[in-house]
């Protein structure tokens, strides 16, 4: 199955969602179409698995960074911004192709579970970062950070930035988020 998923990743990244077929994946994996169908009944199942794996990786990254109690909340937020932007840039082509295929699985239970898990982790972090702020302010701050990271990260990643540009951009976003959190904490 690992060879099939690796092949699917390459086909999707190199040819896009429109040209993604089970036959291309089987050929690239060096397996028969029948062998591929033992693991995945159709191309939607393959795409769903790739997307589920990506959700799991993103959720794990979010939890690892935001739940690291050895570092202060704003240090963790900075680390998250850098890791997220770097990840978006590293996987821009793949994410673009998966987004093209998103209507196939966007509202699946796994998608809702991934969003709920990320939201729970972020709100726990926001309670720690802003213990004296109201629940509404923490929710708003979390929503703004998540929406901004997602939207801006996706747009920025399509520019094929260099490592130095990624660092500068990530520093600027982290500065913006940290200033916002500090302002809420003072209010």
Protein Blocks (a to p, Z undefined) as FASTA:
>chain_A
ZZmmmmmmmmmmmnojmlgcfklmmmmnopafklmmmmmgbfklmmmmmmmmmmmmmmmm
mmmmmmmmkbcfklmmmmmmmmmmmmmmmmmmmmmmmmmmmmmmmmgmklmmmmmmmmmm
mmmmmmmmmmmbcfklmmmmmmmmmmmmmmmmmmmmmnopafklmmmmmmmmmmmmmmmm
mmmmmZZ
